[in-house]
Each structure stands twice: as structure tokens, then as C-alpha cells.
Amino acid sequence: MESRLATLLLTAIAPVAWGSGYFVTATFLPPDRPLFGAVVRALPFGLLLLALRPGLLRGSWWWRTAALGLLNFAAFFTLVFVAAYRLPGGLAATLTAVSPIVVMLLAWAFAGERPRAGSLVAGVVGAVGVALLVLRGGASLDLVGVLAAFAAVAVFSTGFILVKVWQPPVGLLTFTAWQLVLGGLVLAPIALVVEGPPPTLDLPAVGGYAYIGLIGTVVAYAVWFRGAQRLPAAAVSLVGLLNPVAGILIGLVFAGEHLTMVSGLGMALVLGGVLLGQPAVIDRIRARHTPNAGVCADVGAAG
């Protein structure tokens, strides 16, 4: 049987893949076409996954899956697009870094998973680390951008919890495929209205979209939803903070970027928050520092 650590490591593929998407997008994809990119990520690769893992939904699962496609893909991608365009630099990433805390609170309310104080503190530490990692001075606030960023957190966290508590009548890959297809069908007309006709793509752009579609979407969301179903919400949501860390590290290796002392401190805080906020790690630390109740009772009886 797969261990919890192995499941967690497999889940970590998702934020690492999402983080690598920053470099691929900036290097190979046409500029200023995020909604078109979101449609390409969702619709054709959802259809491909559905062809490989066919299956039909039944009854209420049509509207449930459509709601998840709307939350996890159509609404989330659109709100992130708005936030990215209305907020400077890493401010949008910093605002959305509060998502682990929101996920933990929603899991407490709807899935009965009471968050550990240590996990909540780790979520705050991780969010501070993301701010140090990506935020630059002179950032100005735009109300619409800030609201879009927090709305993105709300829809992403809600979609995460619904995937966790709902048990679909089809396999996870088929369930993910239908979410991608239904979300992509909603996104396509939005992209056409906002951005106009699809751009002409060269070979590097095709390869970039293939990578983001296969690795950054199909594989990433499949392992992310799998982790949501098998692990505590705190464990998975904190792992999501690896997204900007992966983006920074790939920029260092492939784009010749440099790591400042402040960014290094931010990365350390993120990694520390991800590790120390895991419920299993909290339990181990607590057990190591809590006297054995049986030994204490024996000592008391002997006295």
C-alpha cells in the first residue's frame, strides 16, 4: 500500500509543474494571451484524457462536475488573469499564497478536518516567505486586482474541498477529464471575446502548449486531485506553496536569474512552512516532546 510520504511527494509534482509553467510561458508562448492559453490547457487535453479514460457521468454528477470545471478552471484561470494584469509583479502571487489557510478552514467547516495550530502558523509563515520571494518594492494596490486575487483563492479552495468530499461514480482521471472539458467550453467564448481570434503558433509555441497541457494540466491536476482525496487538506494545501519556489529555481537554472538574500530567506520560510506544517511532522515533534504517559503513571505509583 502506498505510504503517505509517497502520496505527498507525488502530489508535489503539481505545484512544481505549475511553477515551471512561468518559464515556459515567458519563453515560448505568445505574449498577452493567457485566456487562450487556459483554453488550450483545458479543452483539447481534457478531450485527449477523456479518449484515454472514457466514461459517462450520471444524474447530478453532470452539474457537480460542471461546477468543479467552472471553479477549478474557468473561473480560476479568468480571475488569475485579471489579478495578474491589474496588480504589479509578485503581488498577485503573494495575495493568493493565503490559499492554504483558506483551504484548512474550509476543510474544517465542510470535511470535519480540524486544522492543527502548527499547520495554520506554517501557512502564515509560508505566505510571508512567498511575499519575500516574489514581492518587489513599490507595489501599488488596485481594488479590482486585489478582489480578483482573493476571489481566485476562494474558488480554488472551494474546488479543492469539493473534490475532496465528493466521491464521483467514475475514475479520478475520467473525473478530471470532464472537469477540463466542461471548464474549457466555458472559457473558450470568454477568450474569444476578450482576446480575439487565436494567434498564429510557431513550433516552439506548440511545444510549450504541449508541455503546459500534458504536464502542467493533465498530470498536475490528476496528482493534485488524487492528493486531495487521500491526504489531509493541510498537508496538500501547504505543498501548493512550492509553486513560486519552483518558478524561482527554474529561472535561476535556465534564465540566468539571481537569488537575492531576501529571496533566499523567503524560499527558506516557504520550505520550512511546507515541511513543519505537515500534520505527520507535527505529530512526530509533539510525540518527541511529550513525556510517555505510561512511564509517568508508573513513576507516580512507585512514589
C-alpha positions in Angstrom: 0.0 0.0 0.0 1.3 3.5 -0.9 2.7 5.4 2.1 1.6 8.9 3.0 5.0 10.2 2.2 4.9 8.7 -1.3 1.5 10.2 -1.9 2.7 13.6 -0.7 5.7 13.5 -3.0 3.6 12.6 -5.9 1.2 15.4 -5.1 4.2 17.8 -5.0 4.6 17.2 -8.8 1.6 19.6 -9.3 3.0 22.8 -7.8 6.4 22.1 -9.3 4.8 21.7 -12.8 2.8 24.9 -12.3 5.9 26.7 -11.2 7.8 25.5 -14.3 5.0 27.0 -16.4 6.1 30.5 -15.7 9.4 29.9 -17.6 7.7 28.1 -20.5 5.1 30.8 -20.8 7.6 33.6 -20.8 10.0 31.9 -23.2 7.9 30.0 -25.8 4.3 31.2 -25.8 2.8 34.2 -27.5 2.5 37.2 -25.1 -0.7 38.6 -23.6 -2.8 35.6 -24.5 -3.4 34.0 -21.0 -7.1 33.1 -21.7 -6.2 31.5 -25.0 -3.5 29.5 -23.1 -6.1 28.5 -20.5 -8.5 27.2 -23.2 -5.6 25.2 -24.8 -4.7 23.8 -21.4 -8.2 22.7 -20.6 -10.3 21.7 -23.6 -8.1 19.7 -26.0 -6.1 18.0 -23.3 -9.3 17.2 -21.4 -10.7 15.6 -24.6 -7.5 13.7 -25.0 -7.6 12.4 -21.4 -11.3 11.5 -21.9 -10.4 9.5 -25.0 -7.8 7.6 -23.0 -10.1 7.2 -19.9 -13.6 7.2 -21.3 -16.6 7.2 -19.0 -20.0 8.9 -18.7 -21.3 10.8 -15.7 -24.7 10.1 -14.3 -27.5 12.2 -12.9 -26.5 15.0 -10.5 -22.8 14.4 -11.3 -23.2 16.3 -14.6 -23.9 19.6 -12.7 -21.4 18.8 -10.0 -18.6 18.2 -12.4 -19.6 21.3 -14.4 -19.4 23.3 -11.2 -16.0 21.9 -10.5 -14.9 22.7 -14.0 -16.1 26.2 -13.6 -14.4 26.7 -10.2 -11.1 24.8 -10.9 -10.5 26.0 -14.4 -12.8 28.6 -16.0 -13.3 31.0 -13.0 -9.9 30.4 -11.5 -8.0 31.0 -14.7 -10.0 34.1 -15.5 -9.6 35.6 -12.1 -5.8 34.9 -12.1 -5.7 36.6 -15.5 -7.5 39.7 -14.1 -5.3 39.8 -11.0 -2.1 39.4 -13.0 -3.0 42.2 -15.3 -4.2 44.7 -12.6 -1.5 44.0 -10.0 2.3 44.5 -10.3 5.0 41.9 -10.1 4.5 39.3 -7.4 1.7 41.0 -5.6 -0.9 38.6 -7.1 1.2 35.6 -6.1 1.6 37.0 -2.6 -2.2 37.5 -2.1 -3.0 34.1 -3.5 -0.4 32.5 -1.1 -3.1 32.7 1.7 -4.9 29.8 0.0 -3.5 27.1 2.4 -5.1 28.9 5.3 -8.4 29.2 3.4 -8.3 25.5 2.4 -7.7 24.4 6.0 -10.6 26.5 7.3 -13.0 25.2 4.6 -11.9 21.6 5.3 -12.7 22.2 9.0 -16.2 23.6 8.0 -17.2 21.1 5.3 -14.9 18.0 5.7 -14.6 17.9 9.5 -10.8 18.2 9.4 -9.9 20.4 12.3 -6.6 22.2 11.4 -3.6 22.0 13.7 -2.4 25.3 15.2 1.0 24.4 13.8 -0.3 24.0 10.3 -2.1 27.3 10.4 1.1 29.0 11.7 3.0 27.2 8.9 0.6 28.6 6.4 1.2 32.2 7.6 5.0 31.6 7.6 4.8 30.2 4.1 2.7 33.2 2.9 5.3 35.6 4.3 8.0 33.5 2.6 6.2 33.9 -0.8 6.0 37.6 -0.2 9.7 37.9 0.4 10.4 35.6 -2.6 8.3 37.3 -5.2 7.2 40.8 -4.0 9.1 43.8 -5.2 9.2 47.3 -3.7 6.8 50.0 -4.9 3.8 47.7 -5.5 0.6 49.6 -5.7 -2.8 48.3 -4.9 -5.6 48.1 -7.4 -9.0 47.3 -5.8 -10.3 45.2 -8.7 -7.0 43.3 -8.9 -7.0 42.6 -5.1 -10.6 41.4 -5.2 -9.8 39.2 -8.2 -6.8 37.6 -6.4 -8.9 36.9 -3.3 -11.7 35.6 -5.4 -9.2 33.2 -7.2 -8.2 31.9 -3.7 -11.9 31.4 -2.8 -12.9 29.5 -6.0 -9.6 27.4 -6.0 -10.1 26.5 -2.3 -13.8 25.7 -2.8 -13.0 23.4 -5.8 -10.3 21.7 -3.8 -12.7 20.9 -0.9 -15.4 19.7 -3.2 -13.0 17.3 -5.0 -12.1 16.1 -1.5 -15.6 15.4 -0.2 -17.4 14.3 -3.3 -16.9 10.7 -4.5 -17.7 10.5 -8.2 -19.1 7.4 -9.9 -16.1 7.4 -12.4 -12.4 7.1 -12.0 -10.3 10.1 -11.0 -8.7 10.6 -14.4 -12.2 10.5 -16.1 -13.5 12.9 -13.5 -10.6 15.3 -14.1 -11.1 15.0 -17.9 -14.7 16.0 -17.7 -13.8 19.0 -15.5 -11.2 20.1 -18.1 -13.7 19.7 -20.9 -16.6 21.5 -19.3 -14.4 24.2 -17.9 -12.8 24.7 -21.3 -16.1 25.0 -23.0 -17.0 27.9 -20.7 -13.6 29.5 -21.1 -13.5 29.4 -25.0 -16.1 32.1 -25.7 -14.6 34.3 -22.9 -11.2 34.1 -24.5 -12.6 34.8 -28.0 -14.4 37.9 -26.8 -11.6 39.3 -24.6 -8.5 38.4 -26.7 -9.9 37.9 -30.2 -9.1 35.1 -32.7 -6.4 32.6 -31.8 -2.8 33.6 -32.6 -0.6 32.0 -35.2 1.7 29.5 -33.4 5.3 28.5 -34.3 6.9 25.2 -33.4 8.3 26.4 -30.0 4.8 27.7 -29.0 3.2 24.4 -30.0 5.8 22.5 -27.9 5.2 25.0 -25.0 1.5 24.4 -25.1 2.0 20.7 -25.3 4.2 20.8 -22.1 1.7 23.0 -20.2 -1.2 20.9 -21.3 0.2 17.5 -20.6 2.5 18.1 -17.6 1.2 21.4 -16.2 -2.5 20.5 -16.5 -3.3 16.8 -17.1 -0.6 15.3 -14.9 -0.5 18.2 -12.4 -4.3 18.3 -11.7 -4.6 14.5 -11.7 -2.0 14.1 -8.9 -3.3 17.2 -7.1 -6.9 15.9 -7.0 -5.5 12.4 -6.0 -3.7 14.0 -3.1 -6.8 15.9 -2.1 -8.8 12.7 -1.9 -6.1 10.7 0.1 -4.4 13.3 2.4 -5.4 15.9 5.0 -6.2 19.2 3.5 -3.4 20.9 5.5 -0.8 18.6 4.0 -1.8 19.1 0.4 -2.5 22.9 0.6 0.8 23.7 2.1 2.6 21.7 -0.6 1.0 24.1 -3.1 3.3 26.8 -1.8 6.1 25.1 -3.7 4.7 26.7 -6.9 6.7 30.0 -6.7 9.7 28.2 -5.3 9.8 26.0 -8.4 9.4 29.0 -10.6 12.3 30.9 -9.0 14.6 27.8 -9.1 13.9 27.2 -12.8 14.5 30.8 -13.5 17.9 30.5 -11.8 18.9 27.4 -13.8 17.5 28.3 -17.3 17.1 32.0 -17.4 20.2 33.2 -15.6 18.3 34.9 -12.8 19.9 35.7 -9.5 18.8 35.0 -6.0 19.0 37.9 -3.5 19.3 37.5 0.2 15.7 38.5 0.8 14.5 36.0 -1.8 16.7 33.3 -0.2 15.1 34.0 3.2 11.7 33.8 1.6 12.5 30.4 0.0 13.7 29.1 3.3 10.5 30.3 5.0 8.3 28.6 2.3 10.2 25.3 2.5 10.2 25.4 6.3 6.4 26.2 6.4 5.7 23.3 3.9 7.7 20.8 6.0 6.9 21.8 9.6 3.2 22.4 8.8 2.6 18.8 7.8 0.3 17.0 10.3 2.6 14.0 10.4 5.6 16.1 11.2 3.6 18.0 13.9 2.6 14.7 15.5 6.2 13.4 15.5 7.5 16.6 17.1 4.7 16.5 19.7 5.4 12.9 20.5 9.1 13.5 20.9 8.5 16.4 23.4 5.6 14.8 25.3 6.5 12.5 28.2 5.2 9.0 27.9 2.0 8.8 29.9 2.6 5.2 30.9 6.0 5.9 32.3 4.7 8.9 34.2 2.0 6.7 35.7 4.5 4.0 36.8 6.7 6.6 38.4 3.8 8.1 40.3 2.6 4.7 41.5 6.2 3.8 42.7 6.4 7.0 44.6 
